[in-house]
Amino acid sequence: MSKAGRLVVLVSGSGTNLQALLDASADPAYGARVVAVGADREGIEGLARAERAGIPTFVEKVGDHADRAAWDAAIAARIAEHKPGLVVSAGFMKILGAPTLEAFAVLNTHPALLPSFPGAHGVRDALAHGVKVTGCTVMLADAGVDTGPIIAQEAVRVFHGDDEAMLHERIKTVERGLLVEIVGRMAREGWAVKGRTVIIGGES
């Protein structure tokens, strides 16, 4: 397996995207495997999933450091220990700083079709706006909030009577599949970034 296929996954909660990656990587043909799971808090199901799978874990809590810059440096150092080709922010509820973003390619997901409805309430905001179609986005993270180059998107219809929980659950199902597809393709085929365009393998 190439270095590109070494994944460090960052979680803050239940770890359903992590589980999807663990399941996919059980097939050697997938081309990627999770080599470590990091978190910003203890006692979460995402860490428990990693431990059940025999994956090394680490926790870096912001409150354990003198300031945010110290945390940024610490989590970058913990990630670097595992020599990843890709870092996947899978429901990780912290914005990563320059030490991580400048050293690694970081994938993130968002439950809306960016650039529409960025931020912490993408599903709620889409519903409030009355859209008929929303979806999910896989992107490369940058220093902004949901502003990085878009790698892939998939649409999800909004149905009459949807509430936030119902719609978010349908989006998350699509998001897991799209994330698994994109991570596998990037690991197997490689990628390049030209401006705001991410090119996987031989795409033109």
Number of C-alpha atoms within 10 A of each C-alpha: 13 11 12 23 24 21 25 27 29 29 27 22 19 16 23 18 24 27 17 14 26 19 13 19 18 13 11 10 11 19 21 29 24 23 18 25 26 24 25 20 16 16 10 15 15 26 28 16 18 22 14 8 13 11 15 15 19 17 17 18 14 18 11 10 14 9 10 14 13 13 21 20 16 18 22 21 14 18 22 15 9 15 17 22 19 22 27 26 25 25 21 19 14 13 15 21 18 15 16 21 18 12 12 18 16 23 23 22 27 25 30 29 22 21 11 12 19 18 14 13 13 22 24 17 17 23 17 10 9 9 12 12 14 24 25 27 25 26 23 23 24 21 13 10 11 24 16 20 19 21 19 16 22 17 15 20 13 20 12 7 8 11 13 16 11 13 22 21 12 15 23 18 13 19 26 19 15 19 26 20 15 17 25 22 18 20 24 19 14 16 15 13 12 8 7 12 12 17 15 18 14 9 9 5
